[in-house]
Amino acid sequence: MHVPVLLDEWVDALVLDPAGCYVDATFGRGGHSRAILRRLSERGRLLALDRDPEACRVGLELAKQDARFQIRHAPFARLDAELDALGWREVSGVGFDLGVSSPQVDDAARGFSFRRPGPLDMRMDPGAGEPLTRRLRGVSERELTRIIRELGGERFAGRIARAILRAVREGRMESTADLEHVCFHAVPRAARHGAIHPATRTFQALRMWVNDELGQLRDGILAAQRRLRRPGGRLVVIAFHSGEDRLVRDLVDQAVSPCVCPPQLPMCVCGRKPSMRWVRKKPLRPSEAEVMRNPRSRSARMRVAEAVA
Ligand SMILES: C[S@@+](CC[C@H](N)C(=O)[O-])C[C@H]1O[C@@H](n2cnc3c(N)ncnc32)[C@H](O)[C@@H]1O
């Protein structure tokens, strides 16, 4: 089961017009989508996307029960194309709830978790791209170190990358258990039994790499900004990773303050006008009560912005 995070806060920020057209860019198991549908009138419409076919199966069942709702199996970087196909020129809001869902992590066969032995895959859409095992055969040590350091914030990135590639060469890198074992033994003894498991950051980094999560996020947020109704269309994003949260903040900042004139000029001559404004620049965090109820919500940060005329 997937427990939705910041559910009321996300829907309150997103749905201001019960008769509007909305997008849930990350359907998952539909907790946030169902909350949107409860707010919509008969005239309101909701399009959901997910790149995971299992999530879409659940969405198709919901679509049978509620004519206001439809789902597409597509990455949110394709938002423009999906809206064009429906003939929706603009929408009242686009919401994102990033990362993986609990059913994805819990299914050992998907290869997301070092706590569940399974094939080393990690693709959110098993029908697209290459599984992690194959990606690891074509990456240099330098690049892998960068990925683990930048996406995972892992301070032993160099040692871990070297150990992973040695295991790949020796044919010992086929399962999540293999990766967990290599990470554990690559870090110094003193770092093996800390607050978080030594494989945690590497698993997160490699998942983000295999799914190009930052590239997807960039394209998805830019597309959402282009398609919001002006003025008033809402963008609401929950991120669980500081790099994702930073990217959302920077992309919205660029739309809020697009002027590129040198600061010494007395007035703007570049002519670039803001297309967004912050509704909530300081990210909202879950309450202590929510974190107690759902520890997965611990690292969530929610940002809200609005299209301007
Ligand atoms: C945290 S879950 C969403 C949970 C959902 N809000 C709920 O209440 O059940 C994130 C979902 O987004 C999907 N996802 C992640 N990146 C995506 C992308 N680039 N395009 C489409 N779906 C994506 C994942 O497959 C996953 O199902």
The ligand as a Gaussian input file, in Angstrom:
#p B3LYP/6-31G(d) Opt

LIG

0 1
 C        5.595000       8.870000      -4.901000
 S        4.771000       7.997000      -6.170000
 C        3.262000       8.847000      -6.338000
 C        2.245000       8.395000      -5.352000
 C        0.858000       8.972000      -5.570000
 N        0.815000      10.403000      -5.359000
 C       -0.155000       8.287000      -4.684000
 O       -0.750000       8.960000      -3.843000
 O       -0.339000       7.054000      -4.831000
 C        5.602000       8.507000      -7.604000
 C        5.069000       7.892000      -8.878000
 O        5.565000       8.696000      -9.949000
 C        5.934000       7.856000     -11.009000
 N        6.956000       8.575000     -11.751000
 C        8.203000       8.913000     -11.344000
 N        8.848000       9.576000     -12.304000
 C        7.983000       9.700000     -13.333000
 C        8.060000      10.311000     -14.609000
 N        9.161000      10.917000     -15.034000
 N        6.970000      10.280000     -15.400000
 C        5.820000       9.659000     -14.984000
 N        5.701000       9.042000     -13.795000
 C        6.765000       9.066000     -12.978000
 C        6.440000       6.599000     -10.367000
 O        6.330000       5.520000     -11.272000
 C        5.506000       6.470000      -9.170000
 O        4.400000       5.671000      -9.483000

